[in-house]
Amino acid sequence: MIKSMTGFGKSEVSLPTKKITVEIRSLNSKQLDLSVKLPGIYRAYEFDIRSMAAAGIVRGKADISVSIETTATQTSATVNKDIFREYLRQVNDALAYSGVDADYDAIIPAVLRMPEVVSTQVESVSEQEHAALMQAVGEALEHFNSFREQEGATLIADLLRRVDNIEEYKQQVEPYEKERCETIKNRIRENLAQLKIDVDTNRLEQEMIFYIEKLDITEEKVRLTNHCRYFREVAAAEEAAGRKLGFIAQEMGREINTLGSKSNQADMQILVVKMKDELEKIKEQVLNIL
């Protein structure tokens, strides 16, 4: 299934003391450009997360954000009451000796910053927490790719509709082809009649046939039809088809440009302009397909 490179996925996994949240966002890019933001405690698992994400995202500019929300009432930081009391006593003695009034709103934060007053236990990641982290990343990727598939379905429907429009305009060109040839022949004959000179009728017919053959667009129409058919086949059969669809759109553009240069008729040129307009919209949309 065709996927868009624009996507969003979010997952939350709860543990007894914390909640892990993973968010994935992406935009279109020619290559995989992956940015991962992790809490310091999970830094050791960045490679695992990148490997899993790279396999699921494939291409695009993606941002992965992992956050932790503590749900437990206990904290890893503890205050050593004896040391705190001793520091506070010494500060009070120094202030009394100096004759300065004690301002505890300023003193207490300063005492808490003293060495060994507050100690923090080094957190470690258990196997259960590691499994929960990878589960959250996996679920976020699933939601992310589901979002991409929905966007891709909308994109490809729009692209195929525009391909149909191009073929419809191509069909509308056909009635003007014979009319254009007759117009060119009549114009040449009128100009020769105004010159009032004798011409070799057989040679004139040969030259007109040669000139009109140069303006023949049958080959361009056949190739454009084949490109449109191949565009539909690739869109239906391949998953990561963005680049290939872009190449096909370029080939379609070549045929439309050649058709326009040979049109030599106002109504045909209007139809060619409409084809070019549809093709430009196709090229813009293809850039956002994986």
ZILINWO-V865600 format. One record per residue. RES is the residue in one letter. SS is DSSP state (H for helix, E for strand, - for the rest). PHI is phi as a letter, one per 20 degrees, with the letter a starting at -180 (NA if undefined). Layout:
RES | SS | PHI
RES | SS | PHI
This chain:
M | - | NA
I | - | f
K | - | c
S | E | e
M | - | e
T | - | e
G | E | b
F | E | b
G | E | b
K | E | b
S | E | b
E | E | c
V | E | c
S | E | d
L | - | d
P | - | g
T | - | d
K | E | b
K | E | c
I | E | d
T | E | c
V | E | c
E | E | c
I | E | c
R | E | c
S | E | b
L | E | c
N | - | f
S | - | b
K | - | f
Q | - | c
L | E | e
D | E | c
L | E | d
S | E | d
V | E | c
K | E | d
L | - | c
P | - | f
G | H | g
I | H | f
Y | H | d
R | H | f
A | H | f
Y | H | d
E | H | f
F | H | f
D | H | f
I | H | f
R | H | f
S | H | f
M | H | f
A | H | f
A | H | f
A | H | f
G | H | e
I | H | e
V | - | m
R | - | b
G | E | p
K | E | e
A | E | d
D | E | c
I | E | d
S | E | c
V | E | d
S | E | c
I | E | c
E | E | d
T | E | f
T | - | d
A | - | e
T | - | e
Q | - | f
T | - | c
S | - | e
A | E | e
T | E | c
V | E | d
N | - | e
K | H | f
D | H | f
I | H | f
F | H | g
R | H | f
E | H | f
Y | H | f
L | H | f
R | H | f
Q | H | f
V | H | f
N | H | f
D | H | f
A | H | f
L | H | f
A | H | f
Y | H | f
S | H | e
G | - | m
V | - | d
D | - | f
A | - | e
D | - | d
Y | H | f
D | H | f
A | H | e
I | H | f
I | H | f
P | H | g
A | H | f
V | H | f
L | H | f
R | - | e
M | - | f
P | - | g
E | - | m
V | - | f
V | E | d
S | E | d
T | E | c
Q | - | f
V | - | f
E | - | f
S | - | c
V | - | e
S | - | f
E | H | f
Q | H | f
E | H | f
H | H | f
A | H | f
A | H | f
L | H | f
M | H | f
Q | H | f
A | H | f
V | H | f
G | H | f
E | H | f
A | H | f
L | H | f
E | H | f
H | H | f
F | H | f
N | H | f
S | H | f
F | H | f
R | H | f
E | H | f
Q | H | f
E | H | f
G | H | f
A | H | f
T | H | f
L | H | f
I | H | f
A | H | f
D | H | f
L | H | f
L | H | f
R | H | f
R | H | f
V | H | f
D | H | f
N | H | f
I | H | f
E | H | f
E | H | f
Y | H | f
K | H | f
Q | H | f
Q | H | f
V | H | f
E | H | g
P | H | f
Y | H | e
E | H | f
K | H | f
E | H | g
R | H | f
C | H | f
E | H | f
T | H | f
I | H | f
K | H | f
N | H | f
R | H | f
I | H | f
R | H | f
E | H | f
N | H | f
L | H | f
A | H | f
Q | H | f
L | H | f
K | - | l
I | - | c
D | - | e
V | - | c
D | - | f
T | H | g
N | H | f
R | H | f
L | H | f
E | H | f
Q | H | f
E | H | f
M | H | f
I | H | f
F | H | f
Y | H | f
I | H | f
E | H | f
K | H | f
L | - | e
D | - | f
I | - | d
T | H | g
E | H | f
E | H | f
K | H | f
V | H | f
R | H | f
L | H | f
T | H | f
N | H | f
H | H | f
C | H | f
R | H | f
Y | H | f
F | H | g
R | H | f
E | H | f
V | H | f
A | H | f
A | H | e
A | H | d
E | - | d
E | - | e
A | - | e
A | - | d
G | H | g
R | H | f
K | H | f
L | H | f
G | H | f
F | H | f
I | H | f
A | H | f
Q | H | f
E | H | f
M | H | f
G | H | f
R | H | f
E | H | f
I | H | f
N | H | f
T | H | f
L | H | f
G | H | f
S | H | f
K | H | e
S | H | f
N | - | l
Q | - | b
A | H | g
D | H | f
M | H | f
Q | H | f
I | H | f
L | H | f
V | H | f
V | H | f
K | H | f
M | H | f
K | H | f
D | H | f
E | H | f
L | H | f
E | H | f
K | H | f
I | H | f
K | H | f
E | H | f
Q | H | f
V | H | f
L | - | f
N | - | e
I | E | e
L | - | f
